Amino acid sequence: MKITMSYDDSTINWMELCDLYKIAPLGIKILDDLKLSFSNSRFKCFIFDSGNLVGVGRALADGKDCSYICDIAVHPEYQGIGLGKKIVQNLIEQSHGHKKIILYANSGKEGFYYKLGFKIMKTAMAIFQNEDDAIKQGIISEIPPK
């Protein structure tokens, strides 16, 4: 294993990145959407093994108030060896100085992120493009606040 890390997306094989999200499994990501999302992200982290993309994450950040860490993915053959932790810690370090660092976790992964310093938010709310799907997945609730 020859693990390397990069913060630059200029040499990324975007199809390889699409495939990584699919097999991670974090769903189908559209190539052009990934290019736009990553180009608009202030912080990025890519992990390679002998030149093959095996882990990724990014953060949207405004430089002072808020950094939002998202799209963390690790190839299934590399999960459980600390690469996800390295990605998140790296993005936290890059986000240093922001008043808050927010992370949206997939259901069941909250414990992993809690160990890295994240706390559960009581007031988070969201609007999803596909609201029905988000409700079916249990990501959001239709129950109005009191």
N, C-alpha and C positions, 0 to 999 in steps of 0.2 A: 504494500500500500504506500503510495506517494501522495499524501494529502497536502494540498495547497489552498490558499484563500485569496480571493480577489475582491476588490470593491468597485471595479470598473465593468460596465456592461458593453463596452465598445467591441469586444471580441466574443460576446455570447452567441452561441448557436441557439436561436430562439425556438426552433423546432425541438431541440433537445430539452429546453426549458418547459415547453408545452408537455412533452412526454413525461418529464419528472413530476409535474403536478398530477398528471393522469394516473401514474403508477404509485404515487405517494400514499394513498389515493386522496387527492383534494379536488377532484372534479376536472372538467374540461375547461381549459383556458384557451381563448382565441389568441393566436400569434400576434396580430396587430394590437390587440388590447394589452397583452403583456409588454410589448415594446413601449407603448404609450405610458402604461403604469410605471414601469421601471425608469423610463426617461424622466418622468415627473417626480420621482422619489429622490429625496436628498441623500439618503443613506442606503447602501446595498451591500450585500454580502453573498458571495458565491464560493462554494467549496467544491474542489475538484479532486479526483483520485486519478492520477496518471493522465490528466487532461480531460477526463470524463466528468461532467457535472453531476454531483451527488447530493448537493444541498444548496439551499438558497433562502434568502429573506430580504426584506426591504423595510424602509421606514419613510413615511411622509412626515416632513417636519418643517416648521416655520422659522426655525433658528432661535427661538426664545421661549415661547409659551408651551407648545405642544408638539410631541413627536408620537406618531402612531405606527407601531410595529405591526407588520402584516405579512401574509403570504409566505410563512415559514414552511418549508418542505424539505424532507430528507428521503432519499431513495430507500425503499424498504430493506434492501440488503445492507444498508449502513445505519439503520435505526438501532438505538440502544447502545451506541458506542460513544455518545457525547457530542456528536456533530450538531444536533439541534440546539443543545445547550450553548455550544461555541457560537453559533449563529446569533442566538438571542443575546448572549452576553456582549458580543461584538456590536450589535445594533444599539444596545443600552449604552455602551461606551461611546459610540459615535453620537448618541443623543444627549450626552452629558451637557448639563447647563440648561436644559429645557425644564420648565416648571412642572410639567407632568409628562409621563411616558405612558401611553395607552396601548393596550394589546387586545385584540379580539381573538378569543380562543375557540377552537372547535370543541364541541361538547365532549366531555370525558378527558380533556387535556388540561383542565384547570389546575390540577395538582402539580403537573410539570412546571407550569408558569409560576405558581405560588412559590415553589422552591427557589425560583430565580428572582423573587422579590415582589412579584405582582400581587395585588390584593383585589378582592372582589369589589366591584363598584355597585352601589345600591341605586344609583340614579341614571345609569346608562339607558339610552333609548336610541332607536334607529328607524330609518325609513329604507325599505328594501325595494329594489326595482321589481322583483318577483315576490311580492308579499305573501301570496298564497303558499308558495313553496317554502318560504322561511317559517311560516306558521306550521306547516306540515312537519318540518324538520325539528320543530320545537325551539328554534332560535329566537323567535319573538312570540309575544302573546297578544291575543285580541282583547284581553281583560284590561279595561281602562283603569288608570290610577285613581286612588281615592281622593 
